[in-house]
Amino acid sequence: MLKSYITAAVSYAESYQHIPEGFYKENPMPATTEQAVIMLSSHFYESRDGSTGGFFADNTGAAQQVWNTVNLLLRLDRRWQV
């Protein structure tokens, strides 16, 4: 289960950063992207019961905070060409 969450998080990162699928299998992952993948896969794991906040279920904005932070981290290594 954890492996599938990590795979999904890496796939999201590659898509968000406009890089080819499987890029991080053959290339080093920047530290900011690695942190985003850790955060996102942790969020998937903590929210596996369908709740929006997972570990931080008492905070209704927790899920949005996770996605905002993940996207900010991924933006640092994004390829901006059209």
Secondary structure as the mmCIF struct_conf table of DSSP 4:
data_model
#
loop_
_struct_conf.conf_type_id
_struct_conf.id
_struct_conf.beg_label_comp_id
_struct_conf.beg_label_asym_id
_struct_conf.beg_label_seq_id
_struct_conf.end_label_comp_id
_struct_conf.end_label_asym_id
_struct_conf.end_label_seq_id
HELX_RH_AL_P HELX_RH_AL_P1 LEU A 2 TYR A 16
TURN_TY1_P TURN_TY1_P1 GLN A 17 HIS A 18
TURN_TY1_P TURN_TY1_P2 GLU A 21 GLY A 22
HELX_RH_AL_P HELX_RH_AL_P2 PHE A 23 GLU A 26
BEND BEND1 ASN A 27 ASN A 27
HELX_LH_PP_P HELX_LH_PP_P1 PRO A 28 PRO A 30
HELX_RH_AL_P HELX_RH_AL_P3 ALA A 31 GLU A 46
TURN_TY1_P TURN_TY1_P3 SER A 47 ASP A 49
BEND BEND2 GLY A 50 GLY A 50
BEND BEND3 THR A 52 GLY A 53
HELX_RH_3T_P HELX_RH_3T_P1 GLY A 54 PHE A 56
TURN_TY1_P TURN_TY1_P4 ALA A 57 ASP A 58
TURN_TY1_P TURN_TY1_P5 THR A 60 GLY A 61
HELX_RH_AL_P HELX_RH_AL_P4 ALA A 62 ARG A 75
TURN_TY1_P TURN_TY1_P6 LEU A 76 ASP A 77
#
